[in-house]
Amino acid sequence: MKKLFALPLIALLFFAAGCKKNNANRNVACNKTPSTIVAPAAEQQALQDSLTAHGIQATKDSSGFFYTISNPGTDPKPKDLCTTVSAFYRGGFFNGAGFDSSASGNPLIFQLFQVIPGWQKGISLVGKGANLNLYIPPSLGYGSKDVTDPSTGKVVIPANSYLVFQVSVVDIQ
């Protein structure tokens, strides 16, 4: 799939924040706090209904997103929100339409605190080499506001969207 909105969506995936990265020469504690957001019961039920309608059996996380893991990967798993992750992905909707992907051949590289809560929580479940699908309700995704392409103003992700991500984790550092 052609990379549809690479730079605009990547910019939207990331929160405007900073974190000192752990490295071999310096051990700096991560000052980012995991999200405590729990999707409302109505969102969780609507997501479960969509999964059922599409014949998808997925595991429900206590925060309200669902996931399937086809390969859990190997250690290490992310240790905190400052962990750097490299992953290929496709983001779309239950109707099959996609809004972005890493189809250019280059994985997305990010620290967990920079992505939506559904990704933070989902990626934390797996290790290097993992393959998983994330089914994310609006409150753990982009919420009640439209996500637009800044160059065109076109809505890329409508408000209150339920999102489907296919993710292949390349590396965790």
C-alpha positions in Angstrom: 0.0 0.0 0.0 1.3 3.4 -0.9 2.2 5.6 2.1 -0.7 7.9 2.1 0.0 10.6 4.6 3.5 9.7 6.0 4.7 13.0 7.4 1.4 14.4 8.5 0.2 11.2 10.2 3.5 10.6 11.8 3.4 14.1 13.2 -0.1 13.4 14.5 1.0 10.1 16.0 3.6 11.8 18.1 2.8 14.1 21.0 4.9 17.2 21.3 7.0 16.2 24.2 10.6 15.3 25.0 12.3 12.5 27.0 15.9 11.8 27.6 16.8 8.5 26.1 18.6 5.7 28.0 21.9 4.7 26.4 25.0 2.8 27.1 26.9 5.8 28.5 24.1 7.2 30.6 21.3 5.7 32.6 18.6 8.4 32.8 15.3 7.6 34.4 12.2 8.0 32.2 10.0 10.8 33.5 6.9 9.8 31.5 3.9 8.3 33.2 1.8 5.5 31.6 -1.8 6.5 30.6 -4.5 5.6 33.0 -7.3 6.2 30.5 -9.9 3.5 30.4 -12.3 3.5 27.5 -16.0 4.0 28.6 -18.1 0.9 28.7 -20.1 2.0 25.6 -16.9 2.3 23.5 -15.7 -1.1 24.7 -19.1 -2.7 23.8 -19.2 -1.0 20.4 -15.6 -2.2 19.7 -16.6 -5.8 20.8 -19.6 -5.6 18.6 -17.5 -4.6 15.6 -15.0 -7.4 16.3 -17.9 -9.9 16.5 -19.5 -8.6 13.3 -16.2 -9.1 11.5 -15.6 -12.6 13.0 -12.5 -11.5 14.9 -11.7 -13.1 18.3 -9.4 -10.8 20.3 -8.3 -10.4 23.8 -9.6 -7.4 25.8 -7.1 -5.3 27.7 -8.3 -3.8 31.0 -8.1 -0.3 29.5 -10.6 -1.2 26.8 -8.7 -1.9 23.6 -8.5 -5.4 22.1 -5.6 -7.2 20.5 -4.5 -10.4 18.8 -0.9 -11.5 18.9 0.3 -13.9 16.2 3.9 -13.8 17.3 4.8 -12.4 20.8 8.4 -11.7 19.8 11.4 -12.1 22.0 13.0 -10.1 24.8 13.3 -7.3 25.4 9.8 -5.9 25.9 9.5 -2.2 26.3 10.5 -1.3 29.9 8.9 2.2 30.0 7.4 4.9 27.9 10.9 6.2 26.9 11.7 2.9 25.2 12.5 3.3 21.5 10.6 1.1 19.2 10.9 0.4 15.4 7.9 -1.0 13.7 6.1 -1.5 10.4 2.4 -0.8 10.5 -0.8 -0.3 8.7 -3.6 1.9 10.2 -7.1 1.6 9.1 -10.8 1.2 9.9 -13.1 -1.8 10.2 -14.4 -1.2 6.7 -11.0 -2.0 5.3 -10.0 1.5 4.4 -6.5 2.5 5.4 -5.3 5.9 6.5 -1.6 5.3 6.8 1.2 2.7 6.6 4.9 2.3 6.6 4.8 0.8 3.1 7.7 2.9 2.0 10.0 0.2 3.3 11.1 2.1 6.3 9.8 1.3 9.8 8.4 4.0 12.0 10.8 4.8 14.9 9.3 6.3 18.0 9.4 6.3 21.8 6.3 4.9 23.3 5.3 8.2 25.0 5.0 9.7 21.5 2.1 7.5 20.3 -1.6 7.2 21.2 -2.4 5.4 24.4 -3.7 2.3 22.5 -0.3 1.8 20.9 1.5 2.5 24.2 -0.4 -0.2 26.0 -0.5 -2.7 23.0 3.2 -2.5 22.1 4.1 -2.9 25.7 2.7 -6.5 25.6 5.2 -7.8 23.1 8.9 -8.0 22.3 11.3 -7.6 19.3 10.0 -9.4 16.2 6.3 -9.4 17.4 3.3 -9.3 15.1 0.0 -8.1 16.5 -3.2 -6.4 15.6 -4.6 -3.6 17.8 -8.3 -2.7 17.9 -8.5 0.7 19.5 -11.6 2.7 20.7 -11.7 6.5 20.3 -10.7 7.3 23.8 -7.4 5.4 23.4 -6.9 6.7 19.9 -7.6 10.2 18.6 -10.7 10.9 20.6 -13.6 13.2 19.6 -11.7 15.5 17.2 -11.1 14.9 13.4 -7.5 14.3 12.4 -6.8 16.3 9.3 -4.0 16.3 6.8 -2.3 19.6 7.5 -1.4 20.2 3.9 -4.9 19.7 2.5 -7.2 20.1 5.4 -8.9 16.8 4.4 -10.1 14.6 7.3 -7.9 11.5 7.5 -9.4 10.0 10.7 -12.9 11.1 11.6 -13.8 12.0 15.2 -14.7 9.0 17.4 -13.2 6.5 15.0 -12.5 2.9 16.0 -9.1 2.0 14.7 -7.4 -1.2 13.4 -3.6 -1.4 13.3 -1.5 -4.3 12.0 1.9 -3.9 13.6 5.2 -5.8 13.1 7.8 -4.8 15.7 11.3 -4.7 14.2 13.3 -3.6 17.2 13.0 -2.4 20.8 15.8 -0.4 22.5 
